[in-house]
Amino acid sequence: MTKKEFIDKVAERAGLSKKDATSAVNAVFEILEESLAEGDKLIIPGFGSFFVGRRAERKGRNPQTGQ
């Protein structure tokens, strides 16, 4: 699903204009981005949790050359 399709569904289900739905969806994404940038964990019960985690370095490999 694209962002546009998501906005269309939000507008339809919430009875909003597409302009208002776009503003609402963009606000949610901005809040999520800001929260994660500050190192916070965002938990939405029944949906999921979002957090930024560190992973150990790994060695990469080019599948074409094998290197």
PQR file of N, CA, C, O and H, with PARSE charges and radii, in Angstrom:
ATOM      1  N   MET A   1       0.850  -1.173   0.000 -0.4000 1.5000
ATOM      2  CA  MET A   1       0.000   0.000   0.000 -0.0000 2.0000
ATOM      3  C   MET A   1       0.898   1.239   0.000  0.5500 1.7000
ATOM      4  O   MET A   1       1.851   1.324   0.774 -0.5500 1.4000
ATOM      5  N   THR A   2       0.593   2.169  -0.848 -0.4000 1.5000
ATOM      6  CA  THR A   2       1.356   3.408  -0.909 -0.0000 2.0000
ATOM      7  C   THR A   2       0.823   4.399   0.124  0.5500 1.7000
ATOM      8  O   THR A   2      -0.251   4.209   0.696 -0.5500 1.4000
ATOM      9  H   THR A   2      -0.182   2.100  -1.477  0.4000 1.0000
ATOM     10  N   LYS A   3       1.593   5.450   0.347 -0.4000 1.5000
ATOM     11  CA  LYS A   3       1.158   6.476   1.291 -0.0000 2.0000
ATOM     12  C   LYS A   3      -0.146   7.117   0.812  0.5500 1.7000
ATOM     13  O   LYS A   3      -1.029   7.406   1.619 -0.5500 1.4000
ATOM     14  H   LYS A   3       2.465   5.604  -0.117  0.4000 1.0000
ATOM     15  N   LYS A   4      -0.267   7.339  -0.487 -0.4000 1.5000
ATOM     16  CA  LYS A   4      -1.485   7.935  -1.046 -0.0000 2.0000
ATOM     17  C   LYS A   4      -2.688   7.031  -0.795  0.5500 1.7000
ATOM     18  O   LYS A   4      -3.754   7.512  -0.409 -0.5500 1.4000
ATOM     19  H   LYS A   4       0.451   7.104  -1.143  0.4000 1.0000
ATOM     20  N   GLU A   5      -2.526   5.733  -1.009 -0.4000 1.5000
ATOM     21  CA  GLU A   5      -3.620   4.787  -0.759 -0.0000 2.0000
ATOM     22  C   GLU A   5      -4.002   4.789   0.721  0.5500 1.7000
ATOM     23  O   GLU A   5      -5.181   4.721   1.071 -0.5500 1.4000
ATOM     24  H   GLU A   5      -1.660   5.343  -1.322  0.4000 1.0000
ATOM     25  N   PHE A   6      -2.993   4.867   1.578 -0.4000 1.5000
ATOM     26  CA  PHE A   6      -3.232   4.913   3.021 -0.0000 2.0000
ATOM     27  C   PHE A   6      -4.031   6.167   3.385  0.5500 1.7000
ATOM     28  O   PHE A   6      -4.994   6.095   4.147 -0.5500 1.4000
ATOM     29  H   PHE A   6      -2.035   4.922   1.293  0.4000 1.0000
ATOM     30  N   ILE A   7      -3.630   7.300   2.842 -0.4000 1.5000
ATOM     31  CA  ILE A   7      -4.335   8.558   3.099 -0.0000 2.0000
ATOM     32  C   ILE A   7      -5.777   8.474   2.608  0.5500 1.7000
ATOM     33  O   ILE A   7      -6.693   8.940   3.286 -0.5500 1.4000
ATOM     34  H   ILE A   7      -2.847   7.359   2.223  0.4000 1.0000
ATOM     35  N   ASP A   8      -5.981   7.881   1.433 -0.4000 1.5000
ATOM     36  CA  ASP A   8      -7.340   7.728   0.903 -0.0000 2.0000
ATOM     37  C   ASP A   8      -8.218   6.912   1.850  0.5500 1.7000
ATOM     38  O   ASP A   8      -9.380   7.253   2.072 -0.5500 1.4000
ATOM     39  H   ASP A   8      -5.237   7.502   0.883  0.4000 1.0000
ATOM     40  N   LYS A   9      -7.664   5.838   2.406 -0.4000 1.5000
ATOM     41  CA  LYS A   9      -8.430   4.997   3.332 -0.0000 2.0000
ATOM     42  C   LYS A   9      -8.728   5.734   4.637  0.5500 1.7000
ATOM     43  O   LYS A   9      -9.827   5.624   5.181 -0.5500 1.4000
ATOM     44  H   LYS A   9      -6.721   5.561   2.225  0.4000 1.0000
ATOM     45  N   VAL A  10      -7.750   6.481   5.133 -0.4000 1.5000
ATOM     46  CA  VAL A  10      -7.971   7.266   6.352 -0.0000 2.0000
ATOM     47  C   VAL A  10      -9.079   8.282   6.115  0.5500 1.7000
ATOM     48  O   VAL A  10      -9.963   8.448   6.956 -0.5500 1.4000
ATOM     49  H   VAL A  10      -6.857   6.570   4.691  0.4000 1.0000
ATOM     50  N   ALA A  11      -9.036   8.957   4.982 -0.4000 1.5000
ATOM     51  CA  ALA A  11     -10.061   9.958   4.651 -0.0000 2.0000
ATOM     52  C   ALA A  11     -11.442   9.321   4.600  0.5500 1.7000
ATOM     53  O   ALA A  11     -12.410   9.867   5.130 -0.5500 1.4000
ATOM     54  H   ALA A  11      -8.318   8.823   4.298  0.4000 1.0000
ATOM     55  N   GLU A  12     -11.522   8.166   3.959 -0.4000 1.5000
ATOM     56  CA  GLU A  12     -12.810   7.474   3.808 -0.0000 2.0000
ATOM     57  C   GLU A  12     -13.367   7.019   5.155  0.5500 1.7000
ATOM     58  O   GLU A  12     -14.530   7.268   5.471 -0.5500 1.4000
ATOM     59  H   GLU A  12     -10.736   7.723   3.528  0.4000 1.0000
ATOM     60  N   ARG A  13     -12.532   6.354   5.940 -0.4000 1.5000
ATOM     61  CA  ARG A  13     -13.011   5.784   7.206 -0.0000 2.0000
ATOM     62  C   ARG A  13     -13.284   6.828   8.274  0.5500 1.7000
ATOM     63  O   ARG A  13     -14.184   6.659   9.097 -0.5500 1.4000
ATOM     64  H   ARG A  13     -11.587   6.151   5.684  0.4000 1.0000
ATOM     65  N   ALA A  14     -12.507   7.911   8.266 -0.4000 1.5000
ATOM     66  CA  ALA A  14     -12.680   8.935   9.302 -0.0000 2.0000
ATOM     67  C   ALA A  14     -13.621  10.052   8.860  0.5500 1.7000
ATOM     68  O   ALA A  14     -13.928  10.957   9.635 -0.5500 1.4000
ATOM     69  H   ALA A  14     -11.776   8.049   7.597  0.4000 1.0000
ATOM     70  N   GLY A  15     -14.073   9.982   7.619 -0.4000 1.5000
ATOM     71  CA  GLY A  15     -14.965  11.024   7.123 -0.0000 2.0000
ATOM     72  C   GLY A  15     -14.275  12.370   6.983  0.5500 1.7000
ATOM     73  O   GLY A  15     -14.882  13.415   7.215 -0.5500 1.4000
ATOM     74  H   GLY A  15     -13.824   9.246   6.989  0.4000 1.0000
ATOM     75  N   LEU A  16     -13.004  12.340   6.603 -0.4000 1.5000
ATOM     76  CA  LEU A  16     -12.218  13.563   6.449 -0.0000 2.0000
ATOM     77  C   LEU A  16     -12.020  13.881   4.978  0.5500 1.7000
ATOM     78  O   LEU A  16     -12.150  13.013   4.115 -0.5500 1.4000
ATOM     79  H   LEU A  16     -12.511  11.491   6.414  0.4000 1.0000
ATOM     80  N   SER A  17     -11.705  15.133   4.708 -0.4000 1.5000
ATOM     81  CA  SER A  17     -11.298  15.475   3.346 -0.0000 2.0000
ATOM     82  C   SER A  17      -9.900  14.894   3.134  0.5500 1.7000
ATOM     83  O   SER A  17      -9.195  14.599   4.100 -0.5500 1.4000
ATOM     84  H   SER A  17     -11.599  15.838   5.409  0.4000 1.0000
ATOM     85  N   LYS A  18      -9.508  14.734   1.895 -0.4000 1.5000
ATOM     86  CA  LYS A  18      -8.172  14.192   1.628 -0.0000 2.0000
ATOM     87  C   LYS A  18      -7.095  15.132   2.155  0.5500 1.7000
ATOM     88  O   LYS A  18      -6.030  14.687   2.585 -0.5500 1.4000
ATOM     89  H   LYS A  18     -10.081  14.973   1.111  0.4000 1.0000
ATOM     90  N   LYS A  19      -7.372  16.427   2.120 -0.4000 1.5000
ATOM     91  CA  LYS A  19      -6.416  17.407   2.644 -0.0000 2.0000
ATOM     92  C   LYS A  19      -6.229  17.217   4.147  0.5500 1.7000
ATOM     93  O   LYS A  19      -5.099  17.211   4.637 -0.5500 1.4000
ATOM     94  H   LYS A  19      -8.237  16.788   1.771  0.4000 1.0000
ATOM     95  N   ASP A  20      -7.337  17.061   4.882 -0.4000 1.5000
ATOM     96  CA  ASP A  20      -7.256  16.856   6.330 -0.0000 2.0000
ATOM     97  C   ASP A  20      -6.615  15.511   6.665  0.5500 1.7000
ATOM     98  O   ASP A  20      -5.831  15.413   7.609 -0.5500 1.4000
ATOM     99  H   ASP A  20      -8.254  17.066   4.484  0.4000 1.0000
ATOM    100  N   ALA A  21      -6.944  14.485   5.901 -0.4000 1.5000
ATOM    101  CA  ALA A  21      -6.351  13.165   6.127 -0.0000 2.0000
ATOM    102  C   ALA A  21      -4.850  13.207   5.867  0.5500 1.7000
ATOM    103  O   ALA A  21      -4.076  12.591   6.600 -0.5500 1.4000
ATOM    104  H   ALA A  21      -7.581  14.565   5.134  0.4000 1.0000
ATOM    105  N   THR A  22      -4.436  13.926   4.833 -0.4000 1.5000
ATOM    106  CA  THR A  22      -3.007  14.063   4.527 -0.0000 2.0000
ATOM    107  C   THR A  22      -2.288  14.745   5.681  0.5500 1.7000
ATOM    108  O   THR A  22      -1.207  14.315   6.084 -0.5500 1.4000
ATOM    109  H   THR A  22      -5.064  14.426   4.238  0.4000 1.0000
ATOM    110  N   SER A  23      -2.880  15.802   6.212 -0.4000 1.5000
ATOM    111  CA  SER A  23      -2.285  16.511   7.352 -0.0000 2.0000
ATOM    112  C   SER A  23      -2.171  15.601   8.565  0.5500 1.7000
ATOM    113  O   SER A  23      -1.152  15.605   9.255 -0.5500 1.4000
ATOM    114  H   SER A  23      -3.758  16.151   5.884  0.4000 1.0000
ATOM    115  N   ALA A  24      -3.209  14.824   8.824 -0.4000 1.5000
ATOM    116  CA  ALA A  24      -3.207  13.921   9.979 -0.0000 2.0000
ATOM    117  C   ALA A  24      -2.143  12.836   9.831  0.5500 1.7000
ATOM    118  O   ALA A  24      -1.390  12.569  10.768 -0.5500 1.4000
ATOM    119  H   ALA A  24      -4.037  14.820   8.263  0.4000 1.0000
ATOM    120  N   VAL A  25      -2.082  12.215   8.666 -0.4000 1.5000
ATOM    121  CA  VAL A  25      -1.101  11.150   8.432 -0.0000 2.0000
ATOM    122  C   VAL A  25       0.313  11.716   8.518  0.5500 1.7000
ATOM    123  O   VAL A  25       1.187  11.105   9.134 -0.5500 1.4000
ATOM    124  H   VAL A  25      -2.694  12.432   7.905  0.4000 1.0000
ATOM    125  N   ASN A  26       0.546  12.871   7.909 -0.4000 1.5000
ATOM    126  CA  ASN A  26       1.877  13.484   7.974 -0.0000 2.0000
ATOM    127  C   ASN A  26       2.258  13.822   9.405  0.5500 1.7000
ATOM    128  O   ASN A  26       3.416  13.660   9.788 -0.5500 1.4000
ATOM    129  H   ASN A  26      -0.163  13.367   7.408  0.4000 1.0000
ATOM    130  N   ALA A  27       1.300  14.291  10.202 -0.4000 1.5000
ATOM    131  CA  ALA A  27       1.572  14.609  11.604 -0.0000 2.0000
ATOM    132  C   ALA A  27       1.974  13.357  12.374  0.5500 1.7000
ATOM    133  O   ALA A  27       2.906  13.394  13.177 -0.5500 1.4000
ATOM    134  H   ALA A  27       0.359  14.422   9.890  0.4000 1.0000
ATOM    135  N   VAL A  28       1.282  12.256  12.136 -0.4000 1.5000
ATOM    136  CA  VAL A  28       1.616  10.996  12.817 -0.0000 2.0000
ATOM    137  C   VAL A  28       3.036  10.561  12.460  0.5500 1.7000
ATOM    138  O   VAL A  28       3.810  10.180  13.338 -0.5500 1.4000
ATOM    139  H   VAL A  28       0.525  12.225  11.483  0.4000 1.0000
ATOM    140  N   PHE A  29       3.376  10.616  11.177 -0.4000 1.5000
ATOM    141  CA  PHE A  29       4.714  10.208  10.751 -0.0000 2.0000
ATOM    142  C   PHE A  29       5.792  11.138  11.310  0.5500 1.7000
ATOM    143  O   PHE A  29       6.874  10.679  11.675 -0.5500 1.4000
ATOM    144  H   PHE A  29       2.748  10.926  10.463  0.4000 1.0000
ATOM    145  N   GLU A  30       5.508  12.437  11.378 -0.4000 1.5000
ATOM    146  CA  GLU A  30       6.475  13.387  11.941 -0.0000 2.0000
ATOM    147  C   GLU A  30       6.707  13.117  13.421  0.5500 1.7000
ATOM    148  O   GLU A  30       7.845  13.142  13.890 -0.5500 1.4000
ATOM    149  H   GLU A  30       4.629  12.811  11.081  0.4000 1.0000
ATOM    150  N   ILE A  31       5.632  12.860  14.156 -0.4000 1.5000
ATOM    151  CA  ILE A  31       5.756  12.563  15.585 -0.0000 2.0000
ATOM    152  C   ILE A  31       6.550  11.278  15.791  0.5500 1.7000
ATOM    153  O   ILE A  31       7.408  11.211  16.671 -0.5500 1.4000
ATOM    154  H   ILE A  31       4.708  12.840  13.776  0.4000 1.0000
ATOM    155  N   LEU A  32       6.270  10.269  14.992 -0.4000 1.5000
ATOM    156  CA  LEU A  32       6.996   9.006  15.078 -0.0000 2.0000
ATOM    157  C   LEU A  32       8.480   9.236  14.806  0.5500 1.7000
ATOM    158  O   LEU A  32       9.332   8.741  15.544 -0.5500 1.4000
ATOM    159  H   LEU A  32       5.572  10.323  14.277  0.4000 1.0000
ATOM    160  N   GLU A  33       8.788   9.981  13.754 -0.4000 1.5000
ATOM    161  CA  GLU A  33      10.180  10.255  13.397 -0.0000 2.0000
ATOM    162  C   GLU A  33      10.903  11.030  14.497  0.5500 1.7000
ATOM    163  O   GLU A  33      12.030  10.691  14.856 -0.5500 1.4000
ATOM    164  H   GLU A  33       8.096  10.383  13.154  0.4000 1.0000
ATOM    165  N   GLU A  34      10.259  12.069  15.034 -0.4000 1.5000
ATOM    166  CA  GLU A  34      10.864  12.866  16.104 -0.0000 2.0000
ATOM    167  C   GLU A  34      11.105  12.025  17.349  0.5500 1.7000
ATOM    168  O   GLU A  34      12.160  12.124  17.977 -0.5500 1.4000
ATOM    169  H   GLU A  34       9.343  12.344  14.743  0.4000 1.0000
ATOM    170  N   SER A  35      10.139  11.210  17.700 -0.4000 1.5000
ATOM    171  CA  SER A  35      10.247  10.369  18.887 -0.0000 2.0000
ATOM    172  C   SER A  35      11.416   9.395  18.765  0.5500 1.7000
ATOM    173  O   SER A  35      12.194   9.226  19.704 -0.5500 1.4000
ATOM    174  H   SER A  35       9.282  11.130  17.190  0.4000 1.0000
ATOM    175  N   LEU A  36      11.531   8.761  17.610 -0.4000 1.5000
ATOM    176  CA  LEU A  36      12.617   7.807  17.398 -0.0000 2.0000
ATOM    177  C   LEU A  36      13.969   8.511  17.346  0.5500 1.7000
ATOM    178  O   LEU A  36      14.965   7.968  17.824 -0.5500 1.4000
ATOM    179  H   LEU A  36      10.899   8.898  16.848  0.4000 1.0000
ATOM    180  N   ALA A  37      14.018   9.713  16.772 -0.4000 1.5000
ATOM    181  CA  ALA A  37      15.269  10.473  16.699 -0.0000 2.0000
ATOM    182  C   ALA A  37      15.767  10.855  18.089  0.5500 1.7000
ATOM    183  O   ALA A  37      16.972  10.983  18.305 -0.5500 1.4000
ATOM    184  H   ALA A  37      13.209  10.155  16.384  0.4000 1.0000
ATOM    185  N   GLU A  38      14.841  11.038  19.031 -0.4000 1.5000
ATOM    186  CA  GLU A  38      15.203  11.374  20.406 -0.0000 2.0000
ATOM    187  C   GLU A  38      15.566  10.138  21.223  0.5500 1.7000
ATOM    188  O   GLU A  38      15.937  10.252  22.391 -0.5500 1.4000
ATOM    189  H   GLU A  38      13.862  10.935  18.855  0.4000 1.0000
ATOM    190  N   GLY A  39      15.461   8.961  20.615 -0.4000 1.5000
ATOM    191  CA  GLY A  39      15.809   7.733  21.307 -0.0000 2.0000
ATOM    192  C   GLY A  39      14.665   7.112  22.081  0.5500 1.7000
ATOM    193  O   GLY A  39      14.865   6.151  22.824 -0.5500 1.4000
ATOM    194  H   GLY A  39      15.160   8.868  19.666  0.4000 1.0000
ATOM    195  N   ASP A  40      13.469   7.652  21.914 -0.4000 1.5000
ATOM    196  CA  ASP A  40      12.305   7.102  22.611 -0.0000 2.0000
ATOM    197  C   ASP A  40      11.818   5.834  21.922  0.5500 1.7000
ATOM    198  O   ASP A  40      12.116   5.584  20.755 -0.5500 1.4000
ATOM    199  H   ASP A  40      13.307   8.433  21.311  0.4000 1.0000
ATOM    200  N   LYS A  41      11.067   5.049  22.668 -0.4000 1.5000
ATOM    201  CA  LYS A  41      10.403   3.870  22.127 -0.0000 2.0000
ATOM    202  C   LYS A  41       8.919   4.189  22.067  0.5500 1.7000
ATOM    203  O   LYS A  41       8.352   4.681  23.043 -0.5500 1.4000
ATOM    204  H   LYS A  41      10.824   5.252  23.616  0.4000 1.0000
ATOM    205  N   LEU A  42       8.290   3.918  20.945 -0.4000 1.5000
ATOM    206  CA  LEU A  42       6.869   4.198  20.776 -0.0000 2.0000
ATOM    207  C   LEU A  42       6.113   2.881  20.756  0.5500 1.7000
ATOM    208  O   LEU A  42       6.394   2.010  19.932 -0.5500 1.4000
ATOM    209  H   LEU A  42       8.751   3.518  20.153  0.4000 1.0000
ATOM    210  N   ILE A  43       5.157   2.737  21.660 -0.4000 1.5000
ATOM    211  CA  ILE A  43       4.370   1.508  21.756 -0.0000 2.0000
ATOM    212  C   ILE A  43       2.910   1.845  21.488  0.5500 1.7000
ATOM    213  O   ILE A  43       2.328   2.703  22.151 -0.5500 1.4000
ATOM    214  H   ILE A  43       4.929   3.445  22.328  0.4000 1.0000
ATOM    215  N   ILE A  44       2.324   1.157  20.506 -0.4000 1.5000
ATOM    216  CA  ILE A  44       0.906   1.322  20.191 -0.0000 2.0000
ATOM    217  C   ILE A  44       0.251  -0.036  20.425  0.5500 1.7000
ATOM    218  O   ILE A  44       0.379  -0.936  19.595 -0.5500 1.4000
ATOM    219  H   ILE A  44       2.797   0.460  19.967  0.4000 1.0000
ATOM    220  N   PRO A  45      -0.458  -0.192  21.560 -0.5600 1.5000
ATOM    221  CA  PRO A  45      -1.065  -1.489  21.878  0.2800 2.0000
ATOM    222  C   PRO A  45      -1.972  -1.983  20.746  0.5500 1.7000
ATOM    223  O   PRO A  45      -2.750  -1.220  20.174 -0.5500 1.4000
ATOM    224  N   GLY A  46      -1.853  -3.258  20.446 -0.4000 1.5000
ATOM    225  CA  GLY A  46      -2.649  -3.860  19.389 -0.0000 2.0000
ATOM    226  C   GLY A  46      -2.092  -3.635  17.999  0.5500 1.7000
ATOM    227  O   GLY A  46      -2.635  -4.151  17.022 -0.5500 1.4000
ATOM    228  H   GLY A  46      -1.220  -3.878  20.911  0.4000 1.0000
ATOM    229  N   PHE A  47      -1.005  -2.864  17.897 -0.4000 1.5000
ATOM    230  CA  PHE A  47      -0.418  -2.590  16.583 -0.0000 2.0000
ATOM    231  C   PHE A  47       1.049  -2.968  16.537  0.5500 1.7000
ATOM    232  O   PHE A  47       1.456  -3.771  15.697 -0.5500 1.4000
ATOM    233  H   PHE A  47      -0.563  -2.445  18.691  0.4000 1.0000
ATOM    234  N   GLY A  48       1.854  -2.398  17.431 -0.4000 1.5000
ATOM    235  CA  GLY A  48       3.274  -2.722  17.422 -0.0000 2.0000
ATOM    236  C   GLY A  48       4.078  -1.729  18.226  0.5500 1.7000
ATOM    237  O   GLY A  48       3.543  -0.786  18.808 -0.5500 1.4000
ATOM    238  H   GLY A  48       1.524  -1.746  18.113  0.4000 1.0000
ATOM    239  N   SER A  49       5.379  -1.963  18.246 -0.4000 1.5000
ATOM    240  CA  SER A  49       6.284  -1.043  18.926 -0.0000 2.0000
ATOM    241  C   SER A  49       7.387  -0.653  17.957  0.5500 1.7000
ATOM    242  O   SER A  49       7.807  -1.441  17.110 -0.5500 1.4000
ATOM    243  H   SER A  49       5.814  -2.729  17.773  0.4000 1.0000
ATOM    244  N   PHE A  50       7.837   0.569  18.102 -0.4000 1.5000
ATOM    245  CA  PHE A  50       8.867   1.114  17.231 -0.0000 2.0000
ATOM    246  C   PHE A  50      10.015   1.603  18.089  0.5500 1.7000
ATOM    247  O   PHE A  50       9.801   2.293  19.086 -0.5500 1.4000
ATOM    248  H   PHE A  50       7.496   1.209  18.790  0.4000 1.0000
ATOM    249  N   PHE A  51      11.224   1.251  17.710 -0.4000 1.5000
ATOM    250  CA  PHE A  51      12.398   1.721  18.425 -0.0000 2.0000
ATOM    251  C   PHE A  51      13.602   1.609  17.507  0.5500 1.7000
ATOM    252  O   PHE A  51      13.603   0.850  16.538 -0.5500 1.4000
ATOM    253  H   PHE A  51      11.397   0.690  16.900  0.4000 1.0000
ATOM    254  N   VAL A  52      14.627   2.384  17.839 -0.4000 1.5000
ATOM    255  CA  VAL A  52      15.873   2.332  17.092 -0.0000 2.0000
ATOM    256  C   VAL A  52      16.828   1.479  17.902  0.5500 1.7000
ATOM    257  O   VAL A  52      17.103   1.773  19.065 -0.5500 1.4000
ATOM    258  H   VAL A  52      14.626   3.000  18.627  0.4000 1.0000
ATOM    259  N   GLY A  53      17.325   0.435  17.294 -0.4000 1.5000
ATOM    260  CA  GLY A  53      18.250  -0.451  17.982 -0.0000 2.0000
ATOM    261  C   GLY A  53      19.571  -0.535  17.248  0.5500 1.7000
ATOM    262  O   GLY A  53      19.620  -0.411  16.025 -0.5500 1.4000
ATOM    263  H   GLY A  53      17.101   0.196  16.349  0.4000 1.0000
ATOM    264  N   ARG A  54      20.614  -0.740  17.978 -0.4000 1.5000
ATOM    265  CA  ARG A  54      21.941  -0.900  17.394 -0.0000 2.0000
ATOM    266  C   ARG A  54      22.200  -2.375  17.149  0.5500 1.7000
ATOM    267  O   ARG A  54      21.807  -3.231  17.941 -0.5500 1.4000
ATOM    268  H   ARG A  54      20.574  -0.841  18.972  0.4000 1.0000
ATOM    269  N   ARG A  55      22.861  -2.653  16.050 -0.4000 1.5000
ATOM    270  CA  ARG A  55      23.263  -4.021  15.743 -0.0000 2.0000
ATOM    271  C   ARG A  55      24.773  -4.058  15.570  0.5500 1.7000
ATOM    272  O   ARG A  55      25.399  -3.065  15.197 -0.5500 1.4000
ATOM    273  H   ARG A  55      23.180  -1.957  15.407  0.4000 1.0000
ATOM    274  N   ALA A  56      25.332  -5.198  15.844 -0.4000 1.5000
ATOM    275  CA  ALA A  56      26.773  -5.360  15.674 -0.0000 2.0000
ATOM    276  C   ALA A  56      27.118  -5.316  14.185  0.5500 1.7000
ATOM    277  O   ALA A  56      26.312  -5.682  13.329 -0.5500 1.4000
ATOM    278  H   ALA A  56      24.824  -6.004  16.147  0.4000 1.0000
ATOM    279  N   GLU A  57      28.324  -4.862  13.905 -0.4000 1.5000
ATOM    280  CA  GLU A  57      28.800  -4.812  12.530 -0.0000 2.0000
ATOM    281  C   GLU A  57      28.852  -6.197  11.929  0.5500 1.7000
ATOM    282  O   GLU A  57      29.131  -7.181  12.614 -0.5500 1.4000
ATOM    283  H   GLU A  57      28.978  -4.564  14.600  0.4000 1.0000
ATOM    284  N   ARG A  58      28.571  -6.260  10.611 -0.4000 1.5000
ATOM    285  CA  ARG A  58      28.720  -7.526   9.896 -0.0000 2.0000
ATOM    286  C   ARG A  58      29.523  -7.261   8.636  0.5500 1.7000
ATOM    287  O   ARG A  58      29.563  -6.145   8.118 -0.5500 1.4000
ATOM    288  H   ARG A  58      28.344  -5.460  10.055  0.4000 1.0000
ATOM    289  N   LYS A  59      30.144  -8.293   8.172 -0.4000 1.5000
ATOM    290  CA  LYS A  59      30.907  -8.187   6.943 -0.0000 2.0000
ATOM    291  C   LYS A  59      29.950  -8.384   5.774  0.5500 1.7000
ATOM    292  O   LYS A  59      29.183  -9.346   5.744 -0.5500 1.4000
ATOM    293  H   LYS A  59      30.111  -9.200   8.593  0.4000 1.0000
ATOM    294  N   GLY A  60      30.001  -7.463   4.811 -0.4000 1.5000
ATOM    295  CA  GLY A  60      29.140  -7.560   3.640 -0.0000 2.0000
ATOM    296  C   GLY A  60      29.758  -8.431   2.558  0.5500 1.7000
ATOM    297  O   GLY A  60      30.959  -8.701   2.564 -0.5500 1.4000
ATOM    298  H   GLY A  60      30.623  -6.681   4.835  0.4000 1.0000
ATOM    299  N   ARG A  61      28.909  -8.868   1.622 -0.4000 1.5000
ATOM    300  CA  ARG A  61      29.387  -9.688   0.518 -0.0000 2.0000
ATOM    301  C   ARG A  61      28.623  -9.292  -0.737  0.5500 1.7000
ATOM    302  O   ARG A  61      27.400  -9.159  -0.719 -0.5500 1.4000
ATOM    303  H   ARG A  61      27.933  -8.649   1.616  0.4000 1.0000
ATOM    304  N   ASN A  62      29.356  -9.109  -1.819 -0.4000 1.5000
ATOM    305  CA  ASN A  62      28.744  -8.804  -3.103 -0.0000 2.0000
ATOM    306  C   ASN A  62      28.270 -10.116  -3.713  0.5500 1.7000
ATOM    307  O   ASN A  62      29.100 -10.981  -3.991 -0.5500 1.4000
ATOM    308  H   ASN A  62      30.350  -9.217  -1.833  0.4000 1.0000
ATOM    309  N   PRO A  63      26.961 -10.301  -3.933 -0.5600 1.5000
ATOM    310  CA  PRO A  63      26.470 -11.575  -4.461  0.2800 2.0000
ATOM    311  C   PRO A  63      26.932 -11.864  -5.892  0.5500 1.7000
ATOM    312  O   PRO A  63      26.969 -13.023  -6.306 -0.5500 1.4000
ATOM    313  N   GLN A  64      27.284 -10.821  -6.646 -0.4000 1.5000
ATOM    314  CA  GLN A  64      27.742 -11.038  -8.020 -0.0000 2.0000
ATOM    315  C   GLN A  64      29.180 -11.521  -8.078  0.5500 1.7000
ATOM    316  O   GLN A  64      29.518 -12.388  -8.884 -0.5500 1.4000
ATOM    317  H   GLN A  64      27.254  -9.880  -6.309  0.4000 1.0000
ATOM    318  N   THR A  65      30.034 -10.956  -7.216 -0.4000 1.5000
ATOM    319  CA  THR A  65      31.456 -11.310  -7.275 -0.0000 2.0000
ATOM    320  C   THR A  65      31.861 -12.298  -6.189  0.5500 1.7000
ATOM    321  O   THR A  65      32.901 -12.950  -6.293 -0.5500 1.4000
ATOM    322  H   THR A  65      29.759 -10.252  -6.561  0.4000 1.0000
ATOM    323  N   GLY A  66      31.045 -12.409  -5.153 -0.4000 1.5000
ATOM    324  CA  GLY A  66      31.388 -13.299  -4.050 -0.0000 2.0000
ATOM    325  C   GLY A  66      32.354 -12.670  -3.066  0.5500 1.7000
ATOM    326  O   GLY A  66      32.697 -13.296  -2.063 -0.5500 1.4000
ATOM    327  H   GLY A  66      30.201 -11.880  -5.068  0.4000 1.0000
ATOM    328  N   GLN A  67      32.797 -11.469  -3.317 -0.4000 1.5000
ATOM    329  CA  GLN A  67      33.766 -10.816  -2.424 -0.0000 2.0000
ATOM    330  C   GLN A  67      33.063 -10.147  -1.270  0.5500 1.7000
ATOM    331  O   GLN A  67      33.714  -9.547  -0.415 -0.5500 1.4000
ATOM    332  H   GLN A  67      32.519 -10.961  -4.132  0.4000 1.0000
TER
END
